[in-house]
Amino acid sequence: DEELKIMAKAAKLGAKAFKHLAKEFRKHGFGKDEYTLTHLAKGILGDFGKYDLSFDPIVAINKNAAKPHAMPTVTTLKKNDLLLVDAGLKYKRYCSDRTRTVQADKHFMFSTHQKFKHKNIQKAYDTVLKAHDNAISKARSGMKAKKIDAFTRDIISKAGFEKYYVHSTGHGVGLDIHEMPYISTKSNTVIEDGMVFTIEPGIYLPDTFGIRIEDMVAMVDGKAKIL
């Protein structure tokens, strides 16, 4: 399917940009504020004019990450800060969308394997990752979207973070950054092969920290495949 190939390529370019971004942030990011880091993220994601962006990137440090749609502040990045980046680019007009939350030490990468110095952050992070992986491994074509939402929500609730998970599990992605299907508690949309959507659970402790891990998946042969 041509559309799926383009979206897979958009997601791959997005993943590559995140690698490049980690390198630039490690080299030049410490001591810079969120405005500067966001500007740098825009340049790298768009490959300095080669690609349009899916949306304005979110670059949030420590307690600013507790806002799911954080706007940049004058907070500067320091060693071992919690750093959340949510960003995407467009390839042939199709959007990509990805979020990573990391501990910004001098060797950090935007991978899903993260070690945090604070135990409570680590617990929340491990819970979000488990919820993310659970939904991706259990999602099946023919299911209602709300069942996939429950695959993330149940794990977060069991860990005691239920009230800190303040948004739905995901949304469709295509020519627009938010489209059908919506993966939410009330969505009766039946998931079908060929659908592309995000899985992006999060935990947000007000004025403390926030964590979100997001990948785009495509339903292929009845199962969710990370793009």
Secondary structure, DSSP 8 states (H G I E B T S, - for coil): -HHHHHHHHHHHHHHHHHHHHHHHHHHHTTT-BHHHHHHHHHHHHTTTTTS-BSS--EEEEGGGGGSTT----S-B--TTEEEEEEE-BEETTEE--EEEEEEE-TT--SSS----SSHHHHHHHHHHHHHHHHHHHH-BTTSBHHHHHHHHHHHHHHTT-GGG--S-SEEE-SSSSSEEEEESTT---B--TT-EEEE--EEEETTTEEEE-BEEEEEETTEEEE-
